[in-house]
Every structure is written in structure tokens, then in C-alpha cells.
């Protein structure tokens, strides 16, 4: 029997199996070779260098963050300073306007002030003013000086203490134009007496007593709220009566109260003689200008003195 001749196939299934096995062996060799524990050159040195670089850059970033925080704080501080400066400028502008308005009103009082100063200079040339009879002096520069008793109500606030030497001088001048009075009292705007031992009584107007009280006044420190209402009320209740010829002098630079009408009404009720329908006391006022003055004291005192037979004098700077 004759065998049939088979065709020879180069890429038979067996051949492909062999090729696949060989390829697999090559892959295994490559994998084994890549996982070798042999040290790679320069790997440690490069890692160390990179770590140092990271640390340096982190430090640079931290420094930049610190500088940025400082810059932000500086900007915030500058903004706060700028805002405070704007607020101060606004307040100064408002105060300047108030002072300008007050100065315009004070110009009207300068003529009267000059007369007072001229009169005081003349009195200084009198050898012994205590010997002048009070009844011979009716008015000095428009201020009646025929009272037997005088009460001073003085603002003792910080702004007045800054000009206290001038205040003391004017108080001495007022006493001088009253050459002979029977007694006097000095209260602060809250109603505190300079001599508590004479509370409710008159301080005798004798030369030594007047001198000692004035020396005490030069160093007088007493709490104050820059409102003469309390002191004026105490003065009228304790010292004003139909049988006493009384003058009250209010000395200050500012009024801190809220309402003018309440002050005027209190004075109208207390300073009234129901029997005669006249005022119990003359009320005068001396207005000083300090850096805290706004004109409210002058406005109030003009009206109070006008209604109570008194005179308001505005002192220059």
C-alpha cells in the first residue's frame, strides 16, 4: 500500500509552542534581572541632594510667609493710623468752626472787657481800696458792685485747671471791684465749698481771711462735670434771701449739660422773690476760652445773666 505524502508546514502548532516557551523564558530572565538587589550607582547621593533642596525651599517658603504676614500687619497698622488721622482732622475741623463762631460772638464783648480792664488799672492805683465806700460805686464797666455778699461758682475741670492762673487773677479782680463786702463764698460747679467749715455760712471779708482763701484757691483741686447747675442751685437755696443783697459770679469755659431750658427754669424758680416779684440775686458770668470750648457756656450764660439782672463777660484768649 502506498503512503500518501503530507505537506510540510513550517509554522505548525508545535513550533508555536516552542517559540512561546522561549519568549516566556526571556521575559522571566528580564524580570529577574530588573529585581536584582545590586546597588544602583549615585542613587543615595541624589536622594540626599534632593532632600536638602526640599528643606532649603521649605525654609525659603516659611521666610516668605513670615515676610508676607509682617507686610499685611504693616498695611493694617497704616490703615488704622490713616483712619485715626482722618477722624482727628474731622474733629479739629468741627472744633475750628465752633471756635470761629464763638469768636464772632466774643467780638461784641471786647469793648466791655476793655472798660473792665481800664477800671481795674485805675483801682490798682488807689492806695487803699478797702477804704472806698461800697455805696459810692454803683457800677464798674456795666457790672453792679453794690452787693453786700458775693458767691463764686467756679468750674474746676481739667480744661480750667490748664488756665487756672488766669482764673485766679480774674477772681481777685472781681473781689477788688467790690472794695467792701460783708462776706463771700467760693463753690465749684458741683456745689462743693472751698472751705467745708463755712458751708452754709459766709466767709468774713477781712484782709487776712481774703488773702488766705485766695491762696487756698490757687491750689484748689475738686471734682467737676463742667456744669454749673448744681453749684448755682446750692448757692440760691443756701445764700439767697430777700434780706441779703447778693451777687453770684459763674466762672467757666464749657457747659456739658444737655438742655439749656432746664437750667433757665431752675434758676427762674429759685431766684425769685414772690413777695416783690424781683430776683433774689444778681447773676453774672465770666466765660473763658480753652481748647475744649464750644460756645455752649457762653450761649447759656448770656441768657441766664440777661434774665437775672447780671452781666456776661467773655475773656479773650
C-alpha positions in Angstrom: 0.0 0.0 0.0 1.4 3.3 -0.9 1.7 6.1 1.7 0.3 9.5 0.9 2.8 12.3 1.0 2.0 15.1 3.6 2.7 18.7 3.1 5.4 20.2 5.3 4.1 23.2 7.5 6.8 25.4 9.0 4.6 27.2 11.5 2.9 24.3 12.9 1.3 24.3 16.4 4.3 22.6 17.9 6.6 25.3 16.6 4.5 28.0 18.1 4.6 26.3 21.4 8.3 26.2 21.4 8.5 29.9 20.4 6.1 30.8 23.2 8.1 28.9 25.7 11.3 30.6 24.6 9.7 34.1 24.7 8.4 33.3 28.2 11.9 32.3 29.4 13.3 35.6 28.0 10.6 37.6 29.9 11.4 35.8 33.2 15.1 36.5 32.8 14.4 40.2 32.2 12.1 40.4 35.3 14.6 38.6 37.5 17.4 40.8 36.2 15.3 44.1 37.0 14.6 43.0 40.6 18.3 42.4 41.4 19.5 43.8 44.7 22.7 45.1 43.2 23.3 48.7 44.3 22.5 51.4 41.7 25.2 53.9 41.4 24.6 57.6 42.7 21.0 56.8 44.0 21.8 57.7 47.7 23.7 60.8 46.8 21.0 62.1 44.5 18.3 61.4 47.2 20.3 63.3 49.8 20.8 66.2 47.5 17.1 66.3 46.7 16.2 66.2 50.4 18.5 69.1 51.1 16.9 71.0 48.3 13.4 70.4 49.6 14.4 71.5 53.1 16.0 74.7 51.7 13.0 75.5 49.6 10.7 74.9 52.6 12.7 77.3 54.6 12.5 79.9 51.9 8.7 79.4 51.7 8.5 79.9 55.5 10.5 83.1 55.3 8.4 84.4 52.6 5.2 83.6 54.5 6.7 85.4 57.6 7.5 88.5 55.5 4.1 88.4 53.9 2.4 88.3 57.4 4.6 91.3 58.5 3.6 93.2 55.4 -0.1 92.5 56.0 0.3 93.7 59.6 2.1 96.9 58.5 -0.6 97.6 56.0 -3.3 97.1 58.6 -1.5 99.4 61.0 -1.1 102.1 58.3 -4.8 101.9 57.5 -5.7 102.2 61.2 -3.4 105.2 61.6 -4.8 106.8 58.5 -8.4 106.3 59.8 -7.5 107.8 63.2 -5.9 110.8 61.5 -9.0 111.4 59.4 -11.2 111.2 62.5 -8.9 113.7 64.3 -8.9 116.0 61.3 -12.7 115.9 61.2 -13.0 116.7 64.9 -10.4 119.5 64.6 -12.4 120.9 61.7 -15.6 120.9 63.6 -13.9 122.4 66.7 -12.4 125.1 64.5 -15.8 126.0 63.1 -17.2 126.2 66.6 -14.3 128.4 67.8 -14.8 130.7 64.8 -18.5 131.1 65.6 -17.7 131.8 69.2 -15.0 134.3 68.3 -17.5 136.2 66.3 -19.8 136.4 69.3 -16.9 137.4 71.6 -16.0 140.4 69.5 -19.2 142.0 70.8 -17.9 141.7 74.4 -14.4 143.0 73.8 -15.5 146.6 74.3 -16.9 145.9 77.7 -13.8 143.9 78.6 -11.6 146.8 77.8 -13.6 149.0 80.1 -13.3 146.5 82.9 -9.5 146.3 82.4 -9.2 150.1 82.4 -11.2 150.3 85.6 -9.1 147.7 87.3 -6.0 149.6 86.4 -7.4 152.7 88.0 -8.3 150.7 91.1 -4.8 149.4 91.4 -3.5 152.9 91.7 -5.8 153.6 94.7 -3.6 153.4 97.9 -6.2 151.6 100.0 -9.2 150.4 98.1 -10.7 148.9 101.3 -11.4 152.4 102.4 -13.7 153.2 99.5 -17.3 153.0 100.5 -19.3 150.5 98.5 -22.3 152.8 98.2 -20.2 155.2 96.2 -19.6 152.6 93.5 -22.7 151.7 91.6 -21.3 150.0 88.5 -17.9 149.2 87.2 -17.8 148.7 83.4 -21.5 147.8 83.5 -21.2 145.4 86.4 -23.2 146.4 89.5 -20.9 146.2 92.6 -23.3 147.3 95.3 -23.9 143.9 96.8 -23.1 143.1 100.4 -22.3 139.4 99.7 -20.7 137.6 96.7 -20.8 133.9 95.8 -18.4 132.5 93.2 -19.2 129.3 91.3 -16.1 128.1 89.6 -15.6 125.3 87.1 -12.7 123.2 88.4 -12.5 120.8 85.4 -9.2 119.9 83.8 -9.6 122.4 81.0 -10.0 125.2 83.5 -7.0 124.0 85.5 -4.9 124.5 82.5 -5.6 128.2 82.7 -6.0 128.3 86.5 -3.6 131.2 86.9 -5.8 133.4 84.7 -8.9 132.2 86.6 -7.3 133.1 89.9 -6.4 136.5 88.7 -9.9 137.3 87.5 -11.4 136.2 90.7 -9.1 138.5 92.6 -10.1 141.3 90.2 -13.8 140.7 90.9 -13.2 140.9 94.6 -11.2 144.0 94.1 -14.0 145.9 92.3 -16.1 145.0 95.4 -14.0 147.1 97.8 -16.1 146.3 100.8 -18.4 143.4 101.2 -19.6 141.7 104.4 -18.9 138.1 103.3 -18.3 135.8 100.3 -18.3 132.1 99.4 -16.5 130.1 96.7 -18.1 126.9 95.4 -17.2 124.7 92.4 -19.7 124.0 89.7 -20.8 120.8 91.6 -21.6 122.8 94.7 -18.5 121.8 96.8 -17.3 124.5 99.1 -13.7 125.6 99.2 -14.0 125.7 103.0 -16.2 123.0 104.3 -16.2 124.6 107.7 -18.0 127.6 106.3 -20.7 125.6 104.5 -23.9 127.5 104.9 -22.1 130.5 106.4 -20.4 133.5 105.0 -16.6 133.8 104.9 -15.8 137.1 106.6 -14.3 139.6 104.1 -11.4 140.8 106.2 -7.9 141.3 104.5 -6.2 138.3 106.2 -9.1 135.9 105.6 -9.5 137.1 101.9 -5.7 136.5 101.4 -5.7 133.1 102.9 -8.8 132.0 100.9 -7.2 133.2 97.7 -4.0 131.3 98.5 -6.1 128.2 99.1 -7.9 128.8 95.8 -4.7 128.8 93.8 -4.1 125.1 94.7 -7.7 124.0 94.9 -8.5 120.7 93.3 -12.0 119.4 93.2 -14.1 117.1 91.0 -16.1 118.8 88.3 -18.5 118.0 85.5 -18.4 121.4 83.7 -22.0 122.1 84.5 -22.8 125.0 86.9 -26.3 123.8 87.6 -25.6 122.1 90.9 -23.5 124.9 92.2 -26.0 127.5 91.2 -28.8 125.6 92.8 -27.0 125.2 96.1 -25.9 128.9 96.1 -29.5 130.1 95.6 -31.0 127.7 98.1 -28.5 128.4 100.9 -27.4 132.0 100.4 -30.1 133.9 98.6 -32.9 135.5 100.6 -34.9 138.8 100.5 -32.8 140.4 103.2 -29.4 139.7 101.5 -28.0 141.8 98.7 -26.3 139.1 96.8 -24.3 138.8 93.6 -23.4 135.4 92.1 -20.5 135.0 89.6 -20.3 131.9 87.5 -16.8 131.3 86.1 -16.3 128.6 83.4 -15.3 127.7 79.9 -17.8 125.0 78.9 -21.3 123.6 79.6 -21.6 119.8 79.5 -25.3 119.6 80.2 -27.9 118.5 77.7 -30.5 121.2 77.9 -30.5 125.0 78.4 -34.1 125.2 79.2 -33.9 123.1 82.4 -31.1 125.4 83.8 -33.1 128.5 83.0 -36.2 127.1 84.6 -34.4 126.0 87.8 -32.9 129.5 88.1 -36.2 131.2 87.5 -37.9 129.2 90.2 -35.1 129.6 92.8 -34.1 133.2 92.1 -37.5 134.7 92.6 -38.9 136.8 95.5 -42.6 136.0 95.5 -43.3 139.0 97.7 -41.7 141.6 95.5 -41.7 139.8 92.2 -37.9 140.6 91.8 -34.8 138.4 91.7 -33.2 137.5 94.9 -29.6 137.7 93.5 -27.8 139.2 90.5 -26.2 136.5 88.4 -23.1 137.4 86.5 -20.8 135.1 84.4 -17.2 135.2 83.2 -16.5 133.0 80.2 -13.0 131.7 79.4 -11.9 130.2 76.1 -10.0 126.9 76.4 -9.1 124.3 73.8 -12.3 122.5 74.8 -14.7 125.4 74.5 -17.6 125.0 72.0 -19.6 128.1 72.8 -22.4 126.4 74.8 -21.3 128.0 78.1 -21.4 131.5 76.5 -24.8 130.9 75.0 -26.3 129.7 78.2 -24.7 132.3 80.4 -25.8 135.2 78.1 -29.4 134.1 78.6 -29.1 133.4 82.4 -27.4 136.8 83.1 -29.9 138.6 80.9 -32.8 137.2 82.9 -31.3 137.8 86.3 -30.1 141.4 86.1 -26.5 140.4 85.5 -23.6 140.8 83.0 -21.8 138.3 80.9 -18.1 139.0 80.2 -16.2 136.8 77.7 -12.5 136.8 78.3 -10.1 136.7 75.4 -7.5 134.0 74.9 
